[in-house]
Structure formats: structure tokens, C-alpha cells
Amino acid sequence: MNEVSAMPEPVEQWKPSRMEALRDFQIGIKFLNIGCVISVGCKEIPFTTVKEAMIALNEYIVNPIETRKVWEKVFSQEEEL
């Protein structure tokens, strides 16, 4: 007998909208004598120039979910050192 086993259909993982992802964490900018620090939630990221910081912030605002993945990877690599 050839029985075909019923495979369960894959469950779609919930993905927040761009605006929902942006509302997840408060964003703050602290300008310094040289550069600035951008805070997203409990993480603070220093930048040596304001221009560099604004580029990174704009990338986050345009695509917060993917940008967050990139930064989480960077943070996890730093913790391993």
C-alpha cells in the first residue's frame, strides 16, 4: 500500500509592519563635540561623524527589521571578543 502522508502546511511567521517595528523602540540622538550617539531601545551606537549617524538612522527608518538584524549581528560579534 502506498499511503501519502499528509504534510502540515507551513505556518507563516508573523512579521510586523514597518511602522509597528519603528514603534517598538524609542530612538534618541545625543550630539557630542565630535560625532554623536544614537540610542535605539537599550542599545547605544556611537558614530564619529553626524553624517555617518544620519545615514545609519535613515537606513533604520526605511527598513527597521532588516537593519535591526544587521546591528544585532554586529553586537553579538563584539560580545564574543
mmJSON file of the N, C-alpha and C atoms, coordinates in Angstrom:
{"data_MODEL":{"atom_site":{
"group_PDB":["ATOM","ATOM","ATOM","ATOM","ATOM","ATOM","ATOM","ATOM","ATOM","ATOM","ATOM","ATOM","ATOM","ATOM","ATOM","ATOM","ATOM","ATOM","ATOM","ATOM","ATOM","ATOM","ATOM","ATOM","ATOM","ATOM","ATOM","ATOM","ATOM","ATOM","ATOM","ATOM","ATOM","ATOM","ATOM","ATOM","ATOM","ATOM","ATOM","ATOM","ATOM","ATOM","ATOM","ATOM","ATOM","ATOM","ATOM","ATOM","ATOM","ATOM","ATOM","ATOM","ATOM","ATOM","ATOM","ATOM","ATOM","ATOM","ATOM","ATOM","ATOM","ATOM","ATOM","ATOM","ATOM","ATOM","ATOM","ATOM","ATOM","ATOM","ATOM","ATOM","ATOM","ATOM","ATOM","ATOM","ATOM","ATOM","ATOM","ATOM","ATOM","ATOM","ATOM","ATOM","ATOM","ATOM","ATOM","ATOM","ATOM","ATOM","ATOM","ATOM","ATOM","ATOM","ATOM","ATOM","ATOM","ATOM","ATOM","ATOM","ATOM","ATOM","ATOM","ATOM","ATOM","ATOM","ATOM","ATOM","ATOM","ATOM","ATOM","ATOM","ATOM","ATOM","ATOM","ATOM","ATOM","ATOM","ATOM","ATOM","ATOM","ATOM","ATOM","ATOM","ATOM","ATOM","ATOM","ATOM","ATOM","ATOM","ATOM","ATOM","ATOM","ATOM","ATOM","ATOM","ATOM","ATOM","ATOM","ATOM","ATOM","ATOM","ATOM","ATOM","ATOM","ATOM","ATOM","ATOM","ATOM","ATOM","ATOM","ATOM","ATOM","ATOM","ATOM","ATOM","ATOM","ATOM","ATOM","ATOM","ATOM","ATOM","ATOM","ATOM","ATOM","ATOM","ATOM","ATOM","ATOM","ATOM","ATOM","ATOM","ATOM","ATOM","ATOM","ATOM","ATOM","ATOM","ATOM","ATOM","ATOM","ATOM","ATOM","ATOM","ATOM","ATOM","ATOM","ATOM","ATOM","ATOM","ATOM","ATOM","ATOM","ATOM","ATOM","ATOM","ATOM","ATOM","ATOM","ATOM","ATOM","ATOM","ATOM","ATOM","ATOM","ATOM","ATOM","ATOM","ATOM","ATOM","ATOM","ATOM","ATOM","ATOM","ATOM","ATOM","ATOM","ATOM","ATOM","ATOM","ATOM","ATOM","ATOM","ATOM","ATOM","ATOM","ATOM","ATOM","ATOM","ATOM","ATOM","ATOM","ATOM","ATOM","ATOM","ATOM","ATOM","ATOM","ATOM","ATOM","ATOM","ATOM","ATOM"],
"id":[1,2,3,4,5,6,7,8,9,10,11,12,13,14,15,16,17,18,19,20,21,22,23,24,25,26,27,28,29,30,31,32,33,34,35,36,37,38,39,40,41,42,43,44,45,46,47,48,49,50,51,52,53,54,55,56,57,58,59,60,61,62,63,64,65,66,67,68,69,70,71,72,73,74,75,76,77,78,79,80,81,82,83,84,85,86,87,88,89,90,91,92,93,94,95,96,97,98,99,100,101,102,103,104,105,106,107,108,109,110,111,112,113,114,115,116,117,118,119,120,121,122,123,124,125,126,127,128,129,130,131,132,133,134,135,136,137,138,139,140,141,142,143,144,145,146,147,148,149,150,151,152,153,154,155,156,157,158,159,160,161,162,163,164,165,166,167,168,169,170,171,172,173,174,175,176,177,178,179,180,181,182,183,184,185,186,187,188,189,190,191,192,193,194,195,196,197,198,199,200,201,202,203,204,205,206,207,208,209,210,211,212,213,214,215,216,217,218,219,220,221,222,223,224,225,226,227,228,229,230,231,232,233,234,235,236,237,238,239,240,241,242,243],
"type_symbol":["N","C","C","N","C","C","N","C","C","N","C","C","N","C","C","N","C","C","N","C","C","N","C","C","N","C","C","N","C","C","N","C","C","N","C","C","N","C","C","N","C","C","N","C","C","N","C","C","N","C","C","N","C","C","N","C","C","N","C","C","N","C","C","N","C","C","N","C","C","N","C","C","N","C","C","N","C","C","N","C","C","N","C","C","N","C","C","N","C","C","N","C","C","N","C","C","N","C","C","N","C","C","N","C","C","N","C","C","N","C","C","N","C","C","N","C","C","N","C","C","N","C","C","N","C","C","N","C","C","N","C","C","N","C","C","N","C","C","N","C","C","N","C","C","N","C","C","N","C","C","N","C","C","N","C","C","N","C","C","N","C","C","N","C","C","N","C","C","N","C","C","N","C","C","N","C","C","N","C","C","N","C","C","N","C","C","N","C","C","N","C","C","N","C","C","N","C","C","N","C","C","N","C","C","N","C","C","N","C","C","N","C","C","N","C","C","N","C","C","N","C","C","N","C","C","N","C","C","N","C","C","N","C","C","N","C","C","N","C","C","N","C","C"],
"label_atom_id":["N","CA","C","N","CA","C","N","CA","C","N","CA","C","N","CA","C","N","CA","C","N","CA","C","N","CA","C","N","CA","C","N","CA","C","N","CA","C","N","CA","C","N","CA","C","N","CA","C","N","CA","C","N","CA","C","N","CA","C","N","CA","C","N","CA","C","N","CA","C","N","CA","C","N","CA","C","N","CA","C","N","CA","C","N","CA","C","N","CA","C","N","CA","C","N","CA","C","N","CA","C","N","CA","C","N","CA","C","N","CA","C","N","CA","C","N","CA","C","N","CA","C","N","CA","C","N","CA","C","N","CA","C","N","CA","C","N","CA","C","N","CA","C","N","CA","C","N","CA","C","N","CA","C","N","CA","C","N","CA","C","N","CA","C","N","CA","C","N","CA","C","N","CA","C","N","CA","C","N","CA","C","N","CA","C","N","CA","C","N","CA","C","N","CA","C","N","CA","C","N","CA","C","N","CA","C","N","CA","C","N","CA","C","N","CA","C","N","CA","C","N","CA","C","N","CA","C","N","CA","C","N","CA","C","N","CA","C","N","CA","C","N","CA","C","N","CA","C","N","CA","C","N","CA","C","N","CA","C","N","CA","C","N","CA","C","N","CA","C","N","CA","C","N","CA","C","N","CA","C","N","CA","C"],
"label_alt_id":[null,null,null,null,null,null,null,null,null,null,null,null,null,null,null,null,null,null,null,null,null,null,null,null,null,null,null,null,null,null,null,null,null,null,null,null,null,null,null,null,null,null,null,null,null,null,null,null,null,null,null,null,null,null,null,null,null,null,null,null,null,null,null,null,null,null,null,null,null,null,null,null,null,null,null,null,null,null,null,null,null,null,null,null,null,null,null,null,null,null,null,null,null,null,null,null,null,null,null,null,null,null,null,null,null,null,null,null,null,null,null,null,null,null,null,null,null,null,null,null,null,null,null,null,null,null,null,null,null,null,null,null,null,null,null,null,null,null,null,null,null,null,null,null,null,null,null,null,null,null,null,null,null,null,null,null,null,null,null,null,null,null,null,null,null,null,null,null,null,null,null,null,null,null,null,null,null,null,null,null,null,null,null,null,null,null,null,null,null,null,null,null,null,null,null,null,null,null,null,null,null,null,null,null,null,null,null,null,null,null,null,null,null,null,null,null,null,null,null,null,null,null,null,null,null,null,null,null,null,null,null,null,null,null,null,null,null,null,null,null,null,null,null],
"label_comp_id":["MET","MET","MET","ASN","ASN","ASN","GLU","GLU","GLU","VAL","VAL","VAL","SER","SER","SER","ALA","ALA","ALA","MET","MET","MET","PRO","PRO","PRO","GLU","GLU","GLU","PRO","PRO","PRO","VAL","VAL","VAL","GLU","GLU","GLU","GLN","GLN","GLN","TRP","TRP","TRP","LYS","LYS","LYS","PRO","PRO","PRO","SER","SER","SER","ARG","ARG","ARG","MET","MET","MET","GLU","GLU","GLU","ALA","ALA","ALA","LEU","LEU","LEU","ARG","ARG","ARG","ASP","ASP","ASP","PHE","PHE","PHE","GLN","GLN","GLN","ILE","ILE","ILE","GLY","GLY","GLY","ILE","ILE","ILE","LYS","LYS","LYS","PHE","PHE","PHE","LEU","LEU","LEU","ASN","ASN","ASN","ILE","ILE","ILE","GLY","GLY","GLY","CYS","CYS","CYS","VAL","VAL","VAL","ILE","ILE","ILE","SER","SER","SER","VAL","VAL","VAL","GLY","GLY","GLY","CYS","CYS","CYS","LYS","LYS","LYS","GLU","GLU","GLU","ILE","ILE","ILE","PRO","PRO","PRO","PHE","PHE","PHE","THR","THR","THR","THR","THR","THR","VAL","VAL","VAL","LYS","LYS","LYS","GLU","GLU","GLU","ALA","ALA","ALA","MET","MET","MET","ILE","ILE","ILE","ALA","ALA","ALA","LEU","LEU","LEU","ASN","ASN","ASN","GLU","GLU","GLU","TYR","TYR","TYR","ILE","ILE","ILE","VAL","VAL","VAL","ASN","ASN","ASN","PRO","PRO","PRO","ILE","ILE","ILE","GLU","GLU","GLU","THR","THR","THR","ARG","ARG","ARG","LYS","LYS","LYS","VAL","VAL","VAL","TRP","TRP","TRP","GLU","GLU","GLU","LYS","LYS","LYS","VAL","VAL","VAL","PHE","PHE","PHE","SER","SER","SER","GLN","GLN","GLN","GLU","GLU","GLU","GLU","GLU","GLU","GLU","GLU","GLU","LEU","LEU","LEU"],
"label_asym_id":["A","A","A","A","A","A","A","A","A","A","A","A","A","A","A","A","A","A","A","A","A","A","A","A","A","A","A","A","A","A","A","A","A","A","A","A","A","A","A","A","A","A","A","A","A","A","A","A","A","A","A","A","A","A","A","A","A","A","A","A","A","A","A","A","A","A","A","A","A","A","A","A","A","A","A","A","A","A","A","A","A","A","A","A","A","A","A","A","A","A","A","A","A","A","A","A","A","A","A","A","A","A","A","A","A","A","A","A","A","A","A","A","A","A","A","A","A","A","A","A","A","A","A","A","A","A","A","A","A","A","A","A","A","A","A","A","A","A","A","A","A","A","A","A","A","A","A","A","A","A","A","A","A","A","A","A","A","A","A","A","A","A","A","A","A","A","A","A","A","A","A","A","A","A","A","A","A","A","A","A","A","A","A","A","A","A","A","A","A","A","A","A","A","A","A","A","A","A","A","A","A","A","A","A","A","A","A","A","A","A","A","A","A","A","A","A","A","A","A","A","A","A","A","A","A","A","A","A","A","A","A","A","A","A","A","A","A","A","A","A","A","A","A"],
"label_entity_id":["1","1","1","1","1","1","1","1","1","1","1","1","1","1","1","1","1","1","1","1","1","1","1","1","1","1","1","1","1","1","1","1","1","1","1","1","1","1","1","1","1","1","1","1","1","1","1","1","1","1","1","1","1","1","1","1","1","1","1","1","1","1","1","1","1","1","1","1","1","1","1","1","1","1","1","1","1","1","1","1","1","1","1","1","1","1","1","1","1","1","1","1","1","1","1","1","1","1","1","1","1","1","1","1","1","1","1","1","1","1","1","1","1","1","1","1","1","1","1","1","1","1","1","1","1","1","1","1","1","1","1","1","1","1","1","1","1","1","1","1","1","1","1","1","1","1","1","1","1","1","1","1","1","1","1","1","1","1","1","1","1","1","1","1","1","1","1","1","1","1","1","1","1","1","1","1","1","1","1","1","1","1","1","1","1","1","1","1","1","1","1","1","1","1","1","1","1","1","1","1","1","1","1","1","1","1","1","1","1","1","1","1","1","1","1","1","1","1","1","1","1","1","1","1","1","1","1","1","1","1","1","1","1","1","1","1","1","1","1","1","1","1","1"],
"label_seq_id":[1,1,1,2,2,2,3,3,3,4,4,4,5,5,5,6,6,6,7,7,7,8,8,8,9,9,9,10,10,10,11,11,11,12,12,12,13,13,13,14,14,14,15,15,15,16,16,16,17,17,17,18,18,18,19,19,19,20,20,20,21,21,21,22,22,22,23,23,23,24,24,24,25,25,25,26,26,26,27,27,27,28,28,28,29,29,29,30,30,30,31,31,31,32,32,32,33,33,33,34,34,34,35,35,35,36,36,36,37,37,37,38,38,38,39,39,39,40,40,40,41,41,41,42,42,42,43,43,43,44,44,44,45,45,45,46,46,46,47,47,47,48,48,48,49,49,49,50,50,50,51,51,51,52,52,52,53,53,53,54,54,54,55,55,55,56,56,56,57,57,57,58,58,58,59,59,59,60,60,60,61,61,61,62,62,62,63,63,63,64,64,64,65,65,65,66,66,66,67,67,67,68,68,68,69,69,69,70,70,70,71,71,71,72,72,72,73,73,73,74,74,74,75,75,75,76,76,76,77,77,77,78,78,78,79,79,79,80,80,80,81,81,81],
"pdbx_PDB_ins_code":[null,null,null,null,null,null,null,null,null,null,null,null,null,null,null,null,null,null,null,null,null,null,null,null,null,null,null,null,null,null,null,null,null,null,null,null,null,null,null,null,null,null,null,null,null,null,null,null,null,null,null,null,null,null,null,null,null,null,null,null,null,null,null,null,null,null,null,null,null,null,null,null,null,null,null,null,null,null,null,null,null,null,null,null,null,null,null,null,null,null,null,null,null,null,null,null,null,null,null,null,null,null,null,null,null,null,null,null,null,null,null,null,null,null,null,null,null,null,null,null,null,null,null,null,null,null,null,null,null,null,null,null,null,null,null,null,null,null,null,null,null,null,null,null,null,null,null,null,null,null,null,null,null,null,null,null,null,null,null,null,null,null,null,null,null,null,null,null,null,null,null,null,null,null,null,null,null,null,null,null,null,null,null,null,null,null,null,null,null,null,null,null,null,null,null,null,null,null,null,null,null,null,null,null,null,null,null,null,null,null,null,null,null,null,null,null,null,null,null,null,null,null,null,null,null,null,null,null,null,null,null,null,null,null,null,null,null,null,null,null,null,null,null],
"Cartn_x":[0.834,0.0,0.876,0.581,1.283,0.398,0.72,-0.046,0.758,0.077,0.733,0.485,1.575,1.399,1.065,0.154,-0.272,0.755,1.374,2.348,1.602,1.897,1.232,1.703,0.784,1.133,2.033,3.035,3.916,3.145,3.487,2.831,3.613,2.916,3.581,3.939,5.175,5.615,5.125,4.599,4.114,5.28,5.119,6.156,5.503,6.035,5.414,5.578,4.665,4.798,5.958,6.358,7.454,7.126,5.923,5.543,5.473,5.001,4.983,6.405,7.306,8.713,9.35,9.014,9.572,9.043,7.813,7.237,7.771,8.45,8.955,9.954,10.83,11.908,11.972,12.221,12.41,13.774,13.828,15.077,15.504,16.776,17.316,18.645,18.923,20.193,20.853,22.102,22.877,24.077,24.093,25.194,26.362,27.558,28.78,29.653,30.79,31.731,32.162,32.377,32.713,31.771,30.925,30.001,28.792,28.187,27.006,26.781,25.829,25.426,23.939,23.573,22.164,21.749,20.663,20.101,18.856,18.781,17.589,17.256,16.179,15.859,16.949,17.519,18.573,19.977,20.078,21.397,21.805,23.084,23.631,24.759,24.711,25.704,26.421,27.732,28.48,28.897,28.877,29.316,30.32,31.362,32.396,31.976,31.016,30.51,28.989,28.425,26.965,26.427,27.164,26.737,26.606,27.605,27.58,26.376,26.101,24.977,23.643,23.507,22.247,21.992,23.059,22.903,22.393,23.002,22.584,21.156,20.815,19.469,18.444,18.771,17.855,17.642,18.711,18.581,17.639,17.77,16.906,15.446,15.204,13.834,13.197,13.973,13.454,13.141,14.014,13.824,14.278,13.462,13.889,14.13,13.378,13.507,14.848,15.186,16.449,17.654,17.536,18.647,18.907,17.852,17.992,18.756,18.482,19.198,20.699,21.046,22.459,23.141,22.513,23.131,23.204,22.179,22.222,23.395,23.677,24.825,26.123,26.227,27.421,27.598,26.515,26.601,27.011,26.477,26.811,28.271,28.811,30.226,31.116,30.728,31.52,31.538,30.426,30.358,31.265,31.558,32.401,33.877,34.283,35.703,36.201],
"Cartn_y":[-1.181,0.0,1.24,2.119,3.4,4.465,4.821,5.883,7.17,8.212,9.513,10.181,10.48,11.123,12.588,13.052,14.455,15.337,16.183,17.117,18.35,18.785,20.006,21.202,22.096,23.293,24.178,24.795,25.672,26.855,27.177,28.287,29.562,30.573,31.843,32.538,32.967,33.675,35.119,35.618,36.987,37.947,38.938,39.945,41.311,42.112,43.424,44.335,45.272,46.266,47.204,47.999,48.951,49.882,50.414,51.343,50.646,49.4,48.657,48.432,48.116,47.894,49.182,50.314,51.592,51.986,51.589,51.929,51.042,49.94,49.0,49.638,50.511,51.066,52.577,53.235,54.685,54.997,56.05,56.463,57.804,57.913,59.165,59.488,60.786,61.232,62.183,61.909,62.784,63.279,64.575,65.16,65.462,65.139,65.327,66.366,66.688,67.608,67.082,65.778,65.116,63.927,63.947,62.842,62.871,61.702,61.597,60.142,59.951,58.623,58.483,57.404,57.126,55.982,56.182,55.149,54.586,53.264,52.575,51.547,51.804,50.947,51.066,49.939,49.965,49.958,49.938,49.932,51.349,51.661,52.952,52.694,53.41,53.21,54.534,54.581,55.816,55.929,57.144,57.438,58.585,58.497,59.526,60.792,60.673,61.867,61.861,63.036,63.162,62.629,62.868,62.378,60.856,60.174,58.715,58.249,58.946,58.6,58.789,59.869,60.134,59.124,58.674,57.63,56.346,55.954,54.748,54.886,56.045,56.271,56.212,56.796,56.762,55.327,54.525,53.116,52.4,52.704,52.082,52.489,53.737,54.22,53.623,53.492,52.932,51.445,50.699,49.255,48.797,49.05,48.756,47.279,46.4,44.979,44.438,44.697,44.196,44.905,46.206,46.952,46.46,46.161,45.637,44.315,43.448,42.177,42.407,43.378,43.686,44.133,45.06,45.568,44.499,43.635,42.554,41.62,41.383,40.559,41.233,42.549,43.296,43.227,43.437,43.401,42.018,40.952,39.612,39.274,39.775,39.542,40.27,41.462,42.229,41.531,40.885,40.204,38.992,38.395,37.208,37.531,38.766,39.121,39.041],
"Cartn_z":[0.0,0.0,0.0,-0.87,-0.897,-0.282,0.918,1.577,1.508,1.187,1.14,2.485,3.169,4.467,4.257,5.035,4.93,5.623,4.846,5.398,5.883,7.093,7.554,6.73,6.475,5.713,6.561,5.923,6.703,7.275,8.493,9.174,8.866,8.418,8.135,9.435,9.527,10.714,10.628,11.742,11.778,11.663,10.815,10.622,10.805,11.724,11.955,10.744,10.624,9.562,9.912,8.957,9.173,10.335,10.373,11.442,12.798,12.817,14.081,14.591,13.678,14.063,14.576,13.968,14.418,15.79,16.104,17.407,18.526,18.174,19.184,20.137,19.604,20.411,20.265,21.374,21.355,20.755,19.931,19.29,19.876,20.221,20.755,20.094,19.982,19.409,20.388,20.711,21.59,20.791,20.53,19.767,20.702,20.241,21.015,20.331,20.93,20.286,18.926,18.858,17.597,17.459,16.44,16.206,17.116,17.28,18.133,18.518,19.418,19.861,19.564,18.874,18.607,19.508,20.232,21.099,20.438,20.377,19.891,20.951,21.68,22.811,23.86,24.277,25.303,24.712,23.392,22.737,22.36,22.55,22.142,21.153,20.034,18.978,18.732,18.972,18.73,17.265,16.756,15.398,15.458,14.65,14.676,13.94,13.018,12.328,12.355,12.337,12.309,10.985,9.902,8.587,8.591,9.133,9.232,10.065,11.146,12.017,11.304,10.545,9.859,8.74,8.089,7.069,7.72,8.843,9.556,10.087,10.619,11.134,10.011,8.865,7.729,7.244,7.207,6.831,7.795,9.079,10.081,9.885,9.6,9.431,8.17,7.105,5.858,6.017,6.694,6.829,8.222,9.252,10.625,10.919,10.313,10.631,10.139,8.885,8.335,8.968,9.192,9.797,11.216,11.938,13.299,13.288,12.297,12.184,11.983,11.141,10.885,12.171,12.906,14.125,15.214,15.303,16.292,16.007,14.723,14.341,14.776,14.551,14.961,16.463,17.212,18.682,19.169,18.566,19.028,18.729,17.612,17.31,18.313,18.712,19.683,21.04,21.413,22.703,22.743,21.583,21.528,21.742,21.534,21.647,23.057],
"occupancy":[1.0,1.0,1.0,1.0,1.0,1.0,1.0,1.0,1.0,1.0,1.0,1.0,1.0,1.0,1.0,1.0,1.0,1.0,1.0,1.0,1.0,1.0,1.0,1.0,1.0,1.0,1.0,1.0,1.0,1.0,1.0,1.0,1.0,1.0,1.0,1.0,1.0,1.0,1.0,1.0,1.0,1.0,1.0,1.0,1.0,1.0,1.0,1.0,1.0,1.0,1.0,1.0,1.0,1.0,1.0,1.0,1.0,1.0,1.0,1.0,1.0,1.0,1.0,1.0,1.0,1.0,1.0,1.0,1.0,1.0,1.0,1.0,1.0,1.0,1.0,1.0,1.0,1.0,1.0,1.0,1.0,1.0,1.0,1.0,1.0,1.0,1.0,1.0,1.0,1.0,1.0,1.0,1.0,1.0,1.0,1.0,1.0,1.0,1.0,1.0,1.0,1.0,1.0,1.0,1.0,1.0,1.0,1.0,1.0,1.0,1.0,1.0,1.0,1.0,1.0,1.0,1.0,1.0,1.0,1.0,1.0,1.0,1.0,1.0,1.0,1.0,1.0,1.0,1.0,1.0,1.0,1.0,1.0,1.0,1.0,1.0,1.0,1.0,1.0,1.0,1.0,1.0,1.0,1.0,1.0,1.0,1.0,1.0,1.0,1.0,1.0,1.0,1.0,1.0,1.0,1.0,1.0,1.0,1.0,1.0,1.0,1.0,1.0,1.0,1.0,1.0,1.0,1.0,1.0,1.0,1.0,1.0,1.0,1.0,1.0,1.0,1.0,1.0,1.0,1.0,1.0,1.0,1.0,1.0,1.0,1.0,1.0,1.0,1.0,1.0,1.0,1.0,1.0,1.0,1.0,1.0,1.0,1.0,1.0,1.0,1.0,1.0,1.0,1.0,1.0,1.0,1.0,1.0,1.0,1.0,1.0,1.0,1.0,1.0,1.0,1.0,1.0,1.0,1.0,1.0,1.0,1.0,1.0,1.0,1.0,1.0,1.0,1.0,1.0,1.0,1.0,1.0,1.0,1.0,1.0,1.0,1.0,1.0,1.0,1.0,1.0,1.0,1.0],
"B_iso_or_equiv":[0.0,0.0,0.0,0.0,0.0,0.0,0.0,0.0,0.0,0.0,0.0,0.0,0.0,0.0,0.0,0.0,0.0,0.0,0.0,0.0,0.0,0.0,0.0,0.0,0.0,0.0,0.0,0.0,0.0,0.0,0.0,0.0,0.0,0.0,0.0,0.0,0.0,0.0,0.0,0.0,0.0,0.0,0.0,0.0,0.0,0.0,0.0,0.0,0.0,0.0,0.0,0.0,0.0,0.0,0.0,0.0,0.0,0.0,0.0,0.0,0.0,0.0,0.0,0.0,0.0,0.0,0.0,0.0,0.0,0.0,0.0,0.0,0.0,0.0,0.0,0.0,0.0,0.0,0.0,0.0,0.0,0.0,0.0,0.0,0.0,0.0,0.0,0.0,0.0,0.0,0.0,0.0,0.0,0.0,0.0,0.0,0.0,0.0,0.0,0.0,0.0,0.0,0.0,0.0,0.0,0.0,0.0,0.0,0.0,0.0,0.0,0.0,0.0,0.0,0.0,0.0,0.0,0.0,0.0,0.0,0.0,0.0,0.0,0.0,0.0,0.0,0.0,0.0,0.0,0.0,0.0,0.0,0.0,0.0,0.0,0.0,0.0,0.0,0.0,0.0,0.0,0.0,0.0,0.0,0.0,0.0,0.0,0.0,0.0,0.0,0.0,0.0,0.0,0.0,0.0,0.0,0.0,0.0,0.0,0.0,0.0,0.0,0.0,0.0,0.0,0.0,0.0,0.0,0.0,0.0,0.0,0.0,0.0,0.0,0.0,0.0,0.0,0.0,0.0,0.0,0.0,0.0,0.0,0.0,0.0,0.0,0.0,0.0,0.0,0.0,0.0,0.0,0.0,0.0,0.0,0.0,0.0,0.0,0.0,0.0,0.0,0.0,0.0,0.0,0.0,0.0,0.0,0.0,0.0,0.0,0.0,0.0,0.0,0.0,0.0,0.0,0.0,0.0,0.0,0.0,0.0,0.0,0.0,0.0,0.0,0.0,0.0,0.0,0.0,0.0,0.0,0.0,0.0,0.0,0.0,0.0,0.0,0.0,0.0,0.0,0.0,0.0,0.0],
"pdbx_formal_charge":[null,null,null,null,null,null,null,null,null,null,null,null,null,null,null,null,null,null,null,null,null,null,null,null,null,null,null,null,null,null,null,null,null,null,null,null,null,null,null,null,null,null,null,null,null,null,null,null,null,null,null,null,null,null,null,null,null,null,null,null,null,null,null,null,null,null,null,null,null,null,null,null,null,null,null,null,null,null,null,null,null,null,null,null,null,null,null,null,null,null,null,null,null,null,null,null,null,null,null,null,null,null,null,null,null,null,null,null,null,null,null,null,null,null,null,null,null,null,null,null,null,null,null,null,null,null,null,null,null,null,null,null,null,null,null,null,null,null,null,null,null,null,null,null,null,null,null,null,null,null,null,null,null,null,null,null,null,null,null,null,null,null,null,null,null,null,null,null,null,null,null,null,null,null,null,null,null,null,null,null,null,null,null,null,null,null,null,null,null,null,null,null,null,null,null,null,null,null,null,null,null,null,null,null,null,null,null,null,null,null,null,null,null,null,null,null,null,null,null,null,null,null,null,null,null,null,null,null,null,null,null,null,null,null,null,null,null,null,null,null,null,null,null],
"auth_seq_id":[1,1,1,2,2,2,3,3,3,4,4,4,5,5,5,6,6,6,7,7,7,8,8,8,9,9,9,10,10,10,11,11,11,12,12,12,13,13,13,14,14,14,15,15,15,16,16,16,17,17,17,18,18,18,19,19,19,20,20,20,21,21,21,22,22,22,23,23,23,24,24,24,25,25,25,26,26,26,27,27,27,28,28,28,29,29,29,30,30,30,31,31,31,32,32,32,33,33,33,34,34,34,35,35,35,36,36,36,37,37,37,38,38,38,39,39,39,40,40,40,41,41,41,42,42,42,43,43,43,44,44,44,45,45,45,46,46,46,47,47,47,48,48,48,49,49,49,50,50,50,51,51,51,52,52,52,53,53,53,54,54,54,55,55,55,56,56,56,57,57,57,58,58,58,59,59,59,60,60,60,61,61,61,62,62,62,63,63,63,64,64,64,65,65,65,66,66,66,67,67,67,68,68,68,69,69,69,70,70,70,71,71,71,72,72,72,73,73,73,74,74,74,75,75,75,76,76,76,77,77,77,78,78,78,79,79,79,80,80,80,81,81,81],
"auth_comp_id":["MET","MET","MET","ASN","ASN","ASN","GLU","GLU","GLU","VAL","VAL","VAL","SER","SER","SER","ALA","ALA","ALA","MET","MET","MET","PRO","PRO","PRO","GLU","GLU","GLU","PRO","PRO","PRO","VAL","VAL","VAL","GLU","GLU","GLU","GLN","GLN","GLN","TRP","TRP","TRP","LYS","LYS","LYS","PRO","PRO","PRO","SER","SER","SER","ARG","ARG","ARG","MET","MET","MET","GLU","GLU","GLU","ALA","ALA","ALA","LEU","LEU","LEU","ARG","ARG","ARG","ASP","ASP","ASP","PHE","PHE","PHE","GLN","GLN","GLN","ILE","ILE","ILE","GLY","GLY","GLY","ILE","ILE","ILE","LYS","LYS","LYS","PHE","PHE","PHE","LEU","LEU","LEU","ASN","ASN","ASN","ILE","ILE","ILE","GLY","GLY","GLY","CYS","CYS","CYS","VAL","VAL","VAL","ILE","ILE","ILE","SER","SER","SER","VAL","VAL","VAL","GLY","GLY","GLY","CYS","CYS","CYS","LYS","LYS","LYS","GLU","GLU","GLU","ILE","ILE","ILE","PRO","PRO","PRO","PHE","PHE","PHE","THR","THR","THR","THR","THR","THR","VAL","VAL","VAL","LYS","LYS","LYS","GLU","GLU","GLU","ALA","ALA","ALA","MET","MET","MET","ILE","ILE","ILE","ALA","ALA","ALA","LEU","LEU","LEU","ASN","ASN","ASN","GLU","GLU","GLU","TYR","TYR","TYR","ILE","ILE","ILE","VAL","VAL","VAL","ASN","ASN","ASN","PRO","PRO","PRO","ILE","ILE","ILE","GLU","GLU","GLU","THR","THR","THR","ARG","ARG","ARG","LYS","LYS","LYS","VAL","VAL","VAL","TRP","TRP","TRP","GLU","GLU","GLU","LYS","LYS","LYS","VAL","VAL","VAL","PHE","PHE","PHE","SER","SER","SER","GLN","GLN","GLN","GLU","GLU","GLU","GLU","GLU","GLU","GLU","GLU","GLU","LEU","LEU","LEU"],
"auth_asym_id":["A","A","A","A","A","A","A","A","A","A","A","A","A","A","A","A","A","A","A","A","A","A","A","A","A","A","A","A","A","A","A","A","A","A","A","A","A","A","A","A","A","A","A","A","A","A","A","A","A","A","A","A","A","A","A","A","A","A","A","A","A","A","A","A","A","A","A","A","A","A","A","A","A","A","A","A","A","A","A","A","A","A","A","A","A","A","A","A","A","A","A","A","A","A","A","A","A","A","A","A","A","A","A","A","A","A","A","A","A","A","A","A","A","A","A","A","A","A","A","A","A","A","A","A","A","A","A","A","A","A","A","A","A","A","A","A","A","A","A","A","A","A","A","A","A","A","A","A","A","A","A","A","A","A","A","A","A","A","A","A","A","A","A","A","A","A","A","A","A","A","A","A","A","A","A","A","A","A","A","A","A","A","A","A","A","A","A","A","A","A","A","A","A","A","A","A","A","A","A","A","A","A","A","A","A","A","A","A","A","A","A","A","A","A","A","A","A","A","A","A","A","A","A","A","A","A","A","A","A","A","A","A","A","A","A","A","A","A","A","A","A","A","A"],
"auth_atom_id":["N","CA","C","N","CA","C","N","CA","C","N","CA","C","N","CA","C","N","CA","C","N","CA","C","N","CA","C","N","CA","C","N","CA","C","N","CA","C","N","CA","C","N","CA","C","N","CA","C","N","CA","C","N","CA","C","N","CA","C","N","CA","C","N","CA","C","N","CA","C","N","CA","C","N","CA","C","N","CA","C","N","CA","C","N","CA","C","N","CA","C","N","CA","C","N","CA","C","N","CA","C","N","CA","C","N","CA","C","N","CA","C","N","CA","C","N","CA","C","N","CA","C","N","CA","C","N","CA","C","N","CA","C","N","CA","C","N","CA","C","N","CA","C","N","CA","C","N","CA","C","N","CA","C","N","CA","C","N","CA","C","N","CA","C","N","CA","C","N","CA","C","N","CA","C","N","CA","C","N","CA","C","N","CA","C","N","CA","C","N","CA","C","N","CA","C","N","CA","C","N","CA","C","N","CA","C","N","CA","C","N","CA","C","N","CA","C","N","CA","C","N","CA","C","N","CA","C","N","CA","C","N","CA","C","N","CA","C","N","CA","C","N","CA","C","N","CA","C","N","CA","C","N","CA","C","N","CA","C","N","CA","C","N","CA","C","N","CA","C","N","CA","C","N","CA","C","N","CA","C","N","CA","C"],
"pdbx_PDB_model_num":[1,1,1,1,1,1,1,1,1,1,1,1,1,1,1,1,1,1,1,1,1,1,1,1,1,1,1,1,1,1,1,1,1,1,1,1,1,1,1,1,1,1,1,1,1,1,1,1,1,1,1,1,1,1,1,1,1,1,1,1,1,1,1,1,1,1,1,1,1,1,1,1,1,1,1,1,1,1,1,1,1,1,1,1,1,1,1,1,1,1,1,1,1,1,1,1,1,1,1,1,1,1,1,1,1,1,1,1,1,1,1,1,1,1,1,1,1,1,1,1,1,1,1,1,1,1,1,1,1,1,1,1,1,1,1,1,1,1,1,1,1,1,1,1,1,1,1,1,1,1,1,1,1,1,1,1,1,1,1,1,1,1,1,1,1,1,1,1,1,1,1,1,1,1,1,1,1,1,1,1,1,1,1,1,1,1,1,1,1,1,1,1,1,1,1,1,1,1,1,1,1,1,1,1,1,1,1,1,1,1,1,1,1,1,1,1,1,1,1,1,1,1,1,1,1,1,1,1,1,1,1,1,1,1,1,1,1,1,1,1,1,1,1]
}}}
